[in-house]
Amino acid sequence: SEQETGKGKGKGFGKAKHRTKEKDVLTGITKPAIRRLARRGGVKRISSTIYPQTREVLKAFLDVVIRDSLIYTDHAQRKTVTSQDVVYALKRQGKTMYGFGI
């Protein structure tokens, strides 16, 4: 009898993949992306010190929204997060979002 290892359920004789170095998630929120959000909010000029602070604030906000969305998803016994879950999570924070079916 074969014991299952952590290599998947296949025959498992392939070469082991190298683990890629985990990069900082916040760097994915680029300077131009922050700039576009600021423009949408009516900001004309942006100080260079704003970008790291904005990334931290955005991460904190998204952590809460994603956590709440996952709670709604788990409660509905689903594995897929729907836009409805996100809308309810935002509404729970007092940030009502329109245009997504409620």
MOPAC internal coordinates of N, CA, C and O (Angstrom, degrees):
PM7 1SCF
backbone

  N    0.0000 0     0.00 0     0.00 0    0    0    0
  C    1.4510 1     0.00 0     0.00 0    1    0    0
  C    1.5237 1   109.20 1     0.00 0    2    1    0
  O    1.2310 1   121.42 1   -48.21 1    3    2    1
  N    1.3499 1   114.89 1   131.79 1    3    2    1
  C    1.4664 1   121.00 1  -178.67 1    5    3    2
  C    1.5137 1   110.08 1   -85.81 1    6    5    3
  O    1.2310 1   121.30 1   -39.59 1    7    6    5
  N    1.3224 1   115.12 1   140.41 1    7    6    5
  C    1.4549 1   119.13 1   174.02 1    9    7    6
  C    1.5099 1   108.32 1   -93.46 1   10    9    7
  O    1.2310 1   120.66 1   -41.88 1   11   10    9
  N    1.3379 1   116.35 1   138.12 1   11   10    9
  C    1.4638 1   120.07 1   178.81 1   13   11   10
  C    1.5145 1   110.10 1   -77.65 1   14   13   11
  O    1.2310 1   121.16 1   -51.47 1   15   14   13
  N    1.3176 1   115.38 1   128.53 1   15   14   13
  C    1.4593 1   119.84 1   176.05 1   17   15   14
  C    1.5177 1   108.21 1  -101.79 1   18   17   15
  O    1.2310 1   120.48 1     3.89 1   19   18   17
  N    1.2957 1   116.68 1  -176.11 1   19   18   17
  C    1.4578 1   121.06 1  -179.38 1   21   19   18
  C    1.5079 1   113.49 1   -83.28 1   22   21   19
  O    1.2310 1   119.88 1  -158.27 1   23   22   21
  N    1.3327 1   117.84 1    21.73 1   23   22   21
  C    1.4649 1   120.40 1  -175.67 1   25   23   22
  C    1.5212 1   113.33 1  -102.72 1   26   25   23
  O    1.2310 1   119.58 1  -163.99 1   27   26   25
  N    1.2951 1   118.40 1    16.01 1   27   26   25
  C    1.4568 1   120.31 1   178.99 1   29   27   26
  C    1.5110 1   110.69 1    97.53 1   30   29   27
  O    1.2310 1   120.80 1     3.40 1   31   30   29
  N    1.3197 1   116.08 1  -176.60 1   31   30   29
  C    1.4594 1   120.36 1  -174.15 1   33   31   30
  C    1.5264 1   113.05 1  -101.86 1   34   33   31
  O    1.2310 1   120.09 1   177.32 1   35   34   33
  N    1.3357 1   117.44 1    -2.68 1   35   34   33
  C    1.4589 1   120.42 1  -179.32 1   37   35   34
  C    1.5135 1   110.78 1   -76.50 1   38   37   35
  O    1.2310 1   120.52 1    12.03 1   39   38   37
  N    1.3450 1   116.60 1  -167.97 1   39   38   37
  C    1.4590 1   120.95 1   179.59 1   41   39   38
  C    1.5252 1   110.71 1   -64.43 1   42   41   39
  O    1.2310 1   120.81 1   147.11 1   43   42   41
  N    1.3359 1   116.06 1   -32.89 1   43   42   41
  C    1.4555 1   120.15 1   170.57 1   45   43   42
  C    1.5084 1   116.52 1    75.79 1   46   45   43
  O    1.2310 1   119.69 1  -151.81 1   47   46   45
  N    1.3519 1   118.19 1    28.19 1   47   46   45
  C    1.4589 1   119.33 1   179.20 1   49   47   46
  C    1.5215 1   112.56 1   -98.62 1   50   49   47
  O    1.2310 1   120.42 1  -176.48 1   51   50   49
  N    1.3369 1   116.81 1     3.52 1   51   50   49
  C    1.4613 1   120.49 1  -179.63 1   53   51   50
  C    1.5153 1   111.72 1   -72.27 1   54   53   51
  O    1.2310 1   121.77 1   -14.55 1   55   54   53
  N    1.3115 1   114.21 1   165.45 1   55   54   53
  C    1.4625 1   120.34 1   179.75 1   57   55   54
  C    1.5315 1   109.18 1   -69.21 1   58   57   55
  O    1.2310 1   120.90 1   -40.63 1   59   58   57
  N    1.3327 1   115.88 1   139.37 1   59   58   57
  C    1.4639 1   120.33 1   178.42 1   61   59   58
  C    1.5177 1   109.50 1   -69.26 1   62   61   59
  O    1.2310 1   120.28 1   -41.46 1   63   62   61
  N    1.3281 1   117.08 1   138.54 1   63   62   61
  C    1.4595 1   121.14 1  -179.33 1   65   63   62
  C    1.5158 1   109.77 1   -82.08 1   66   65   63
  O    1.2310 1   121.40 1   -33.65 1   67   66   65
  N    1.3190 1   114.92 1   146.35 1   67   66   65
  C    1.4597 1   119.67 1   175.03 1   69   67   66
  C    1.5159 1   108.70 1   -73.61 1   70   69   67
  O    1.2310 1   120.84 1   -38.31 1   71   70   69
  N    1.3056 1   116.00 1   141.69 1   71   70   69
  C    1.4627 1   119.71 1   174.99 1   73   71   70
  C    1.5125 1   108.14 1   -80.57 1   74   73   71
  O    1.2310 1   121.15 1   -51.80 1   75   74   73
  N    1.3203 1   115.41 1   128.20 1   75   74   73
  C    1.4573 1   118.95 1   178.40 1   77   75   74
  C    1.5190 1   109.07 1   -78.12 1   78   77   75
  O    1.2310 1   121.27 1   -33.83 1   79   78   77
  N    1.3159 1   115.18 1   146.17 1   79   78   77
  C    1.4586 1   120.05 1   179.61 1   81   79   78
  C    1.5197 1   108.37 1   -65.92 1   82   81   79
  O    1.2310 1   120.98 1   -49.87 1   83   82   81
  N    1.3259 1   115.74 1   130.13 1   83   82   81
  C    1.4577 1   119.96 1  -177.51 1   85   83   82
  C    1.5228 1   109.87 1   -71.60 1   86   85   83
  O    1.2310 1   120.67 1   -58.22 1   87   86   85
  N    1.3419 1   116.33 1   121.78 1   87   86   85
  C    1.4620 1   119.00 1   179.92 1   89   87   86
  C    1.5219 1   109.98 1   -92.27 1   90   89   87
  O    1.2310 1   121.39 1   -21.14 1   91   90   89
  N    1.2974 1   114.94 1   158.86 1   91   90   89
  C    1.4552 1   120.61 1  -179.36 1   93   91   90
  C    1.5252 1   109.38 1   -65.83 1   94   93   91
  O    1.2310 1   120.49 1   -54.48 1   95   94   93
  N    1.3110 1   116.66 1   125.52 1   95   94   93
  C    1.4648 1   122.10 1  -177.04 1   97   95   94
  C    1.5260 1   110.92 1   -63.51 1   98   97   95
  O    1.2310 1   120.66 1   146.78 1   99   98   97
  N    1.3165 1   116.34 1   -33.22 1   99   98   97
  C    1.4613 1   120.29 1  -176.21 1  101   99   98
  C    1.5229 1   112.38 1   -64.86 1  102  101   99
  O    1.2310 1   119.75 1   155.47 1  103  102  101
  N    1.3349 1   118.09 1   -24.53 1  103  102  101
  C    1.4654 1   119.38 1   179.22 1  105  103  102
  C    1.5271 1   111.42 1   -70.14 1  106  105  103
  O    1.2310 1   120.26 1   163.73 1  107  106  105
  N    1.3266 1   117.12 1   -16.27 1  107  106  105
  C    1.4595 1   121.11 1   176.27 1  109  107  106
  C    1.5194 1   112.15 1   -69.79 1  110  109  107
  O    1.2310 1   120.81 1   158.94 1  111  110  109
  N    1.3258 1   116.07 1   -21.06 1  111  110  109
  C    1.4618 1   120.64 1   175.41 1  113  111  110
  C    1.5277 1   105.88 1   -87.88 1  114  113  111
  O    1.2310 1   121.19 1   -84.03 1  115  114  113
  N    1.3152 1   115.33 1    95.97 1  115  114  113
  C    1.4639 1   120.88 1  -169.77 1  117  115  114
  C    1.5214 1   112.60 1   -77.43 1  118  117  115
  O    1.2310 1   121.88 1   -16.28 1  119  118  117
  N    1.3176 1   114.01 1   163.72 1  119  118  117
  C    1.4604 1   121.18 1   178.29 1  121  119  118
  C    1.5367 1   110.88 1   -59.21 1  122  121  119
  O    1.2310 1   119.54 1   133.85 1  123  122  121
  N    1.3402 1   118.47 1   -46.15 1  123  122  121
  C    1.4717 1   118.60 1   177.76 1  125  123  122
  C    1.5338 1   113.22 1   -62.06 1  126  125  123
  O    1.2310 1   120.14 1   146.37 1  127  126  125
  N    1.3341 1   117.34 1   -33.63 1  127  126  125
  C    1.4682 1   120.38 1   179.18 1  129  127  126
  C    1.5321 1   110.15 1   -65.55 1  130  129  127
  O    1.2310 1   120.79 1   136.72 1  131  130  129
  N    1.3293 1   116.09 1   -43.28 1  131  130  129
  C    1.4670 1   120.49 1   177.64 1  133  131  130
  C    1.5221 1   109.56 1   -64.01 1  134  133  131
  O    1.2310 1   121.22 1   139.77 1  135  134  133
  N    1.3255 1   115.28 1   -40.23 1  135  134  133
  C    1.4663 1   121.48 1   179.20 1  137  135  134
  C    1.5332 1   110.87 1   -60.19 1  138  137  135
  O    1.2310 1   120.50 1   136.19 1  139  138  137
  N    1.3408 1   116.65 1   -43.81 1  139  138  137
  C    1.4731 1   121.13 1   179.52 1  141  139  138
  C    1.5245 1   111.03 1   -63.17 1  142  141  139
  O    1.2310 1   120.69 1   137.26 1  143  142  141
  N    1.3455 1   116.28 1   -42.74 1  143  142  141
  C    1.4696 1   119.67 1   177.81 1  145  143  142
  C    1.5255 1   110.99 1   -61.42 1  146  145  143
  O    1.2310 1   120.91 1   138.48 1  147  146  145
  N    1.3334 1   115.87 1   -41.52 1  147  146  145
  C    1.4685 1   120.24 1   179.50 1  149  147  146
  C    1.5287 1   110.63 1   -65.10 1  150  149  147
  O    1.2310 1   120.43 1   138.48 1  151  150  149
  N    1.3213 1   116.79 1   -41.52 1  151  150  149
  C    1.4695 1   121.08 1   178.42 1  153  151  150
  C    1.5269 1   110.26 1   -60.41 1  154  153  151
  O    1.2310 1   120.96 1   137.47 1  155  154  153
  N    1.3260 1   115.77 1   -42.53 1  155  154  153
  C    1.4637 1   119.90 1   179.13 1  157  155  154
  C    1.5263 1   110.59 1   -62.35 1  158  157  155
  O    1.2310 1   120.92 1   148.05 1  159  158  157
  N    1.3361 1   115.85 1   -31.95 1  159  158  157
  C    1.4588 1   120.86 1   178.16 1  161  159  158
  C    1.5158 1   113.46 1   -83.57 1  162  161  159
  O    1.2310 1   119.99 1  -179.96 1  163  162  161
  N    1.3360 1   117.62 1     0.04 1  163  162  161
  C    1.4549 1   121.31 1   176.01 1  165  163  162
  C    1.5176 1   115.27 1    92.36 1  166  165  163
  O    1.2310 1   120.02 1  -164.95 1  167  166  165
  N    1.3407 1   117.56 1    15.05 1  167  166  165
  C    1.4631 1   121.05 1  -179.60 1  169  167  166
  C    1.5229 1   109.53 1   -84.19 1  170  169  167
  O    1.2310 1   120.56 1   -46.02 1  171  170  169
  N    1.3337 1   116.53 1   133.98 1  171  170  169
  C    1.4571 1   121.36 1  -176.96 1  173  171  170
  C    1.5299 1   112.18 1   -93.50 1  174  173  171
  O    1.2310 1   120.38 1   131.13 1  175  174  173
  N    1.3405 1   116.87 1   -48.87 1  175  174  173
  C    1.4661 1   121.14 1  -179.56 1  177  175  174
  C    1.5237 1   109.35 1  -125.08 1  178  177  175
  O    1.2310 1   121.09 1   -33.21 1  179  178  177
  N    1.3474 1   115.52 1   146.79 1  179  178  177
  C    1.4586 1   120.56 1  -175.37 1  181  179  178
  C    1.5267 1   109.89 1  -128.66 1  182  181  179
  O    1.2310 1   120.53 1   -51.52 1  183  182  181
  N    1.3293 1   116.59 1   128.48 1  183  182  181
  C    1.4610 1   122.01 1   176.43 1  185  183  182
  C    1.5279 1   109.48 1   -72.64 1  186  185  183
  O    1.2310 1   120.17 1   -31.87 1  187  186  185
  N    1.3206 1   117.27 1   148.13 1  187  186  185
  C    1.4677 1   121.01 1  -178.03 1  189  187  186
  C    1.5305 1   112.13 1   -67.41 1  190  189  187
  O    1.2310 1   120.03 1   157.77 1  191  190  189
  N    1.3275 1   117.54 1   -22.23 1  191  190  189
  C    1.4742 1   120.08 1  -179.97 1  193  191  190
  C    1.5276 1   112.47 1   -76.42 1  194  193  191
  O    1.2310 1   120.46 1   169.40 1  195  194  193
  N    1.3130 1   116.73 1   -10.60 1  195  194  193
  C    1.4669 1   121.67 1  -177.55 1  197  195  194
  C    1.5287 1   112.03 1   -72.50 1  198  197  195
  O    1.2310 1   120.04 1   145.81 1  199  198  197
  N    1.3276 1   117.52 1   -34.19 1  199  198  197
  C    1.4656 1   120.73 1  -171.53 1  201  199  198
  C    1.5297 1   113.84 1   -58.66 1  202  201  199
  O    1.2310 1   118.55 1   128.74 1  203  202  201
  N    1.3458 1   120.37 1   -51.26 1  203  202  201
  C    1.4737 1   118.89 1   179.10 1  205  203  202
  C    1.5329 1   112.65 1   -63.40 1  206  205  203
  O    1.2310 1   120.54 1   142.38 1  207  206  205
  N    1.3290 1   116.58 1   -37.62 1  207  206  205
  C    1.4691 1   120.17 1   178.90 1  209  207  206
  C    1.5236 1   110.66 1   -64.76 1  210  209  207
  O    1.2310 1   120.85 1   137.80 1  211  210  209
  N    1.3277 1   115.98 1   -42.20 1  211  210  209
  C    1.4669 1   120.91 1   179.77 1  213  211  210
  C    1.5212 1   110.43 1   -62.59 1  214  213  211
  O    1.2310 1   120.51 1   138.77 1  215  214  213
  N    1.3327 1   116.64 1   -41.23 1  215  214  213
  C    1.4647 1   120.27 1   178.46 1  217  215  214
  C    1.5209 1   111.04 1   -60.02 1  218  217  215
  O    1.2310 1   120.20 1   136.72 1  219  218  217
  N    1.3320 1   117.22 1   -43.28 1  219  218  217
  C    1.4686 1   121.32 1  -179.77 1  221  219  218
  C    1.5311 1   111.12 1   -64.31 1  222  221  219
  O    1.2310 1   120.55 1   135.21 1  223  222  221
  N    1.3283 1   116.56 1   -44.79 1  223  222  221
  C    1.4730 1   120.97 1  -179.60 1  225  223  222
  C    1.5251 1   110.25 1   -64.35 1  226  225  223
  O    1.2310 1   120.50 1   136.43 1  227  226  225
  N    1.3368 1   116.65 1   -43.57 1  227  226  225
  C    1.4600 1   121.27 1   179.94 1  229  227  226
  C    1.5240 1   111.02 1   -63.49 1  230  229  227
  O    1.2310 1   120.41 1   139.46 1  231  230  229
  N    1.3319 1   116.83 1   -40.54 1  231  230  229
  C    1.4599 1   120.78 1   178.53 1  233  231  230
  C    1.5293 1   110.49 1   -62.92 1  234  233  231
  O    1.2310 1   120.26 1   135.42 1  235  234  233
  N    1.3268 1   117.11 1   -44.58 1  235  234  233
  C    1.4692 1   120.79 1   179.66 1  237  235  234
  C    1.5275 1   110.74 1   -61.67 1  238  237  235
  O    1.2310 1   120.64 1   136.90 1  239  238  237
  N    1.3416 1   116.38 1   -43.10 1  239  238  237
  C    1.4633 1   121.45 1   179.71 1  241  239  238
  C    1.5291 1   110.56 1   -63.47 1  242  241  239
  O    1.2310 1   120.70 1   132.56 1  243  242  241
  N    1.3376 1   116.26 1   -47.44 1  243  242  241
  C    1.4647 1   120.48 1  -178.05 1  245  243  242
  C    1.5259 1   111.84 1   -66.83 1  246  245  243
  O    1.2310 1   120.08 1   144.64 1  247  246  245
  N    1.3376 1   117.45 1   -35.36 1  247  246  245
  C    1.4666 1   120.19 1   177.20 1  249  247  246
  C    1.5240 1   110.78 1   -56.51 1  250  249  247
  O    1.2310 1   120.70 1   134.18 1  251  250  249
  N    1.3224 1   116.27 1   -45.82 1  251  250  249
  C    1.4687 1   120.92 1  -178.46 1  253  251  250
  C    1.5285 1   110.63 1   -67.88 1  254  253  251
  O    1.2310 1   120.35 1   134.19 1  255  254  253
  N    1.3336 1   116.95 1   -45.81 1  255  254  253
  C    1.4724 1   120.55 1  -178.28 1  257  255  254
  C    1.5259 1   110.57 1   -63.86 1  258  257  255
  O    1.2310 1   120.28 1   136.04 1  259  258  257
  N    1.3265 1   117.08 1   -43.96 1  259  258  257
  C    1.4667 1   120.52 1  -178.93 1  261  259  258
  C    1.5275 1   110.57 1   -66.74 1  262  261  259
  O    1.2310 1   120.33 1   137.66 1  263  262  261
  N    1.3381 1   116.98 1   -42.34 1  263  262  261
  C    1.4683 1   120.44 1   178.59 1  265  263  262
  C    1.5319 1   110.33 1   -59.46 1  266  265  263
  O    1.2310 1   120.40 1   132.68 1  267  266  265
  N    1.3367 1   116.84 1   -47.32 1  267  266  265
  C    1.4654 1   120.45 1   179.87 1  269  267  266
  C    1.5289 1   111.36 1   -65.09 1  270  269  267
  O    1.2310 1   120.35 1   141.25 1  271  270  269
  N    1.3364 1   116.93 1   -38.75 1  271  270  269
  C    1.4687 1   120.83 1   178.29 1  273  271  270
  C    1.5223 1   110.26 1   -61.83 1  274  273  271
  O    1.2310 1   120.49 1   138.46 1  275  274  273
  N    1.3298 1   116.66 1   -41.54 1  275  274  273
  C    1.4658 1   120.50 1   179.62 1  277  275  274
  C    1.5266 1   111.49 1   -66.77 1  278  277  275
  O    1.2310 1   120.36 1   146.85 1  279  278  277
  N    1.3159 1   116.92 1   -33.15 1  279  278  277
  C    1.4663 1   120.00 1   176.81 1  281  279  278
  C    1.5292 1   109.71 1   -63.55 1  282  281  279
  O    1.2310 1   120.19 1   135.69 1  283  282  281
  N    1.3361 1   117.25 1   -44.31 1  283  282  281
  C    1.4738 1   120.88 1   177.12 1  285  283  282
  C    1.5277 1   110.79 1   -62.88 1  286  285  283
  O    1.2310 1   120.60 1   138.48 1  287  286  285
  N    1.3284 1   116.45 1   -41.52 1  287  286  285
  C    1.4668 1   120.86 1  -179.79 1  289  287  286
  C    1.5250 1   110.65 1   -64.22 1  290  289  287
  O    1.2310 1   120.20 1   133.26 1  291  290  289
  N    1.3318 1   117.22 1   -46.74 1  291  290  289
  C    1.4682 1   121.13 1   179.39 1  293  291  290
  C    1.5243 1   111.33 1   -61.43 1  294  293  291
  O    1.2310 1   120.64 1   138.52 1  295  294  293
  N    1.3134 1   116.39 1   -41.48 1  295  294  293
  C    1.4619 1   120.04 1  -178.79 1  297  295  294
  C    1.5309 1   111.26 1   -63.00 1  298  297  295
  O    1.2310 1   120.72 1   145.30 1  299  298  297
  N    1.3288 1   116.22 1   -34.70 1  299  298  297
  C    1.4655 1   120.50 1   179.01 1  301  299  298
  C    1.5307 1   111.53 1   -82.22 1  302  301  299
  O    1.2310 1   120.39 1  -177.08 1  303  302  301
  N    1.3347 1   116.87 1     2.92 1  303  302  301
  C    1.4697 1   123.75 1   179.82 1  305  303  302
  C    1.5221 1   111.76 1    56.96 1  306  305  303
  O    1.2310 1   121.28 1  -135.63 1  307  306  305
  N    1.3324 1   115.15 1    44.37 1  307  306  305
  C    1.4613 1   121.77 1   176.42 1  309  307  306
  C    1.5126 1   109.42 1  -117.57 1  310  309  307
  O    1.2310 1   120.95 1   -18.03 1  311  310  309
  N    1.3316 1   115.78 1   161.97 1  311  310  309
  C    1.4612 1   120.75 1   175.20 1  313  311  310
  C    1.5222 1   111.05 1  -105.71 1  314  313  311
  O    1.2310 1   120.60 1   166.28 1  315  314  313
  N    1.3196 1   116.46 1   -13.72 1  315  314  313
  C    1.4575 1   121.23 1  -178.03 1  317  315  314
  C    1.5201 1   110.30 1  -104.26 1  318  317  315
  O    1.2310 1   121.12 1   -53.12 1  319  318  317
  N    1.3242 1   115.47 1   126.88 1  319  318  317
  C    1.4655 1   120.37 1   176.83 1  321  319  318
  C    1.5226 1   107.85 1   -78.91 1  322  321  319
  O    1.2310 1   120.25 1   -53.42 1  323  322  321
  N    1.3206 1   117.13 1   126.58 1  323  322  321
  C    1.4630 1   121.09 1   179.38 1  325  323  322
  C    1.5256 1   109.95 1   -98.74 1  326  325  323
  O    1.2310 1   121.14 1   -15.43 1  327  326  325
  N    1.3237 1   115.42 1   164.57 1  327  326  325
  C    1.4656 1   119.56 1   177.22 1  329  327  326
  C    1.5276 1   109.92 1   -62.03 1  330  329  327
  O    1.2310 1   120.61 1   149.59 1  331  330  329
  N    1.3155 1   116.44 1   -30.41 1  331  330  329
  C    1.4669 1   121.68 1   178.10 1  333  331  330
  C    1.5285 1   110.87 1   -61.91 1  334  333  331
  O    1.2310 1   120.42 1   139.70 1  335  334  333
  N    1.3340 1   116.81 1   -40.30 1  335  334  333
  C    1.4683 1   121.20 1   178.09 1  337  335  334
  C    1.5222 1   110.64 1   -60.98 1  338  337  335
  O    1.2310 1   120.88 1   138.42 1  339  338  337
  N    1.3272 1   115.92 1   -41.58 1  339  338  337
  C    1.4655 1   120.92 1  -179.60 1  341  339  338
  C    1.5263 1   110.18 1   -67.99 1  342  341  339
  O    1.2310 1   120.53 1   138.50 1  343  342  341
  N    1.3301 1   116.59 1   -41.50 1  343  342  341
  C    1.4670 1   120.83 1   179.09 1  345  343  342
  C    1.5309 1   110.06 1   -61.27 1  346  345  343
  O    1.2310 1   120.30 1   136.39 1  347  346  345
  N    1.3384 1   117.03 1   -43.61 1  347  346  345
  C    1.4659 1   120.36 1   178.52 1  349  347  346
  C    1.5246 1   111.28 1   -65.34 1  350  349  347
  O    1.2310 1   120.45 1   141.25 1  351  350  349
  N    1.3324 1   116.75 1   -38.75 1  351  350  349
  C    1.4690 1   120.77 1   178.93 1  353  351  350
  C    1.5275 1   110.55 1   -63.65 1  354  353  351
  O    1.2310 1   120.65 1   139.02 1  355  354  353
  N    1.3330 1   116.36 1   -40.98 1  355  354  353
  C    1.4664 1   120.32 1   178.29 1  357  355  354
  C    1.5240 1   110.72 1   -67.77 1  358  357  355
  O    1.2310 1   120.85 1   139.79 1  359  358  357
  N    1.3350 1   115.99 1   -40.21 1  359  358  357
  C    1.4692 1   120.07 1   179.70 1  361  359  358
  C    1.5270 1   110.01 1   -63.04 1  362  361  359
  O    1.2310 1   120.67 1   144.13 1  363  362  361
  N    1.3268 1   116.32 1   -35.87 1  363  362  361
  C    1.4602 1   121.29 1   178.59 1  365  363  362
  C    1.5309 1   111.16 1   -62.32 1  366  365  363
  O    1.2310 1   120.53 1   150.14 1  367  366  365
  N    1.3223 1   116.59 1   -29.86 1  367  366  365
  C    1.4691 1   121.63 1   178.17 1  369  367  366
  C    1.5222 1   112.44 1   -87.15 1  370  369  367
  O    1.2310 1   120.83 1   179.24 1  371  370  369
  N    1.3328 1   116.03 1    -0.76 1  371  370  369
  C    1.4603 1   119.39 1  -179.50 1  373  371  370
  C    1.5134 1   113.07 1    85.55 1  374  373  371
  O    1.2310 1   120.24 1  -161.88 1  375  374  373
  N    1.3241 1   117.14 1    18.12 1  375  374  373
  C    1.4637 1   122.03 1   179.02 1  377  375  374
  C    1.5303 1   108.37 1  -117.12 1  378  377  375
  O    1.2310 1   120.86 1  -100.52 1  379  378  377
  N    1.3188 1   115.96 1    79.48 1  379  378  377
  C    1.4590 1   120.85 1  -177.20 1  381  379  378
  C    1.5179 1   110.35 1   -66.78 1  382  381  379
  O    1.2310 1   121.09 1   -46.51 1  383  382  381
  N    1.3421 1   115.53 1   133.49 1  383  382  381
  C    1.4577 1   121.27 1  -179.18 1  385  383  382
  C    1.5243 1   108.36 1  -117.80 1  386  385  383
  O    1.2310 1   120.63 1   -50.19 1  387  386  385
  N    1.3049 1   116.39 1   129.81 1  387  386  385
  C    1.4586 1   121.16 1  -178.37 1  389  387  386
  C    1.5214 1   110.41 1  -103.66 1  390  389  387
  O    1.2310 1   121.01 1   -22.42 1  391  390  389
  N    1.3334 1   115.68 1   157.58 1  391  390  389
  C    1.4550 1   120.59 1   173.73 1  393  391  390
  C    1.5084 1   114.91 1    96.59 1  394  393  391
  O    1.2310 1   119.87 1  -169.50 1  395  394  393
  N    1.3468 1   117.85 1    10.50 1  395  394  393
  C    1.4585 1   119.43 1   179.42 1  397  395  394
  C    1.5221 1   111.83 1  -124.37 1  398  397  395
  O    1.2310 1   120.30 1  -145.62 1  399  398  397
  N    1.3268 1   117.03 1    34.38 1  399  398  397
  C    1.4545 1   120.56 1   169.84 1  401  399  398
  C    1.5162 1   117.62 1    93.22 1  402  401  399
  O    1.2310 1   119.36 1  -174.07 1  403  402  401
  N    1.3207 1   118.84 1     5.93 1  403  402  401
  C    1.4766 1   118.14 1   176.96 1  405  403  402
  C    1.5074 1   108.46 1   -96.75 1  406  405  403
  O    1.2310 1   120.10 1   180.00 1  407  406  405

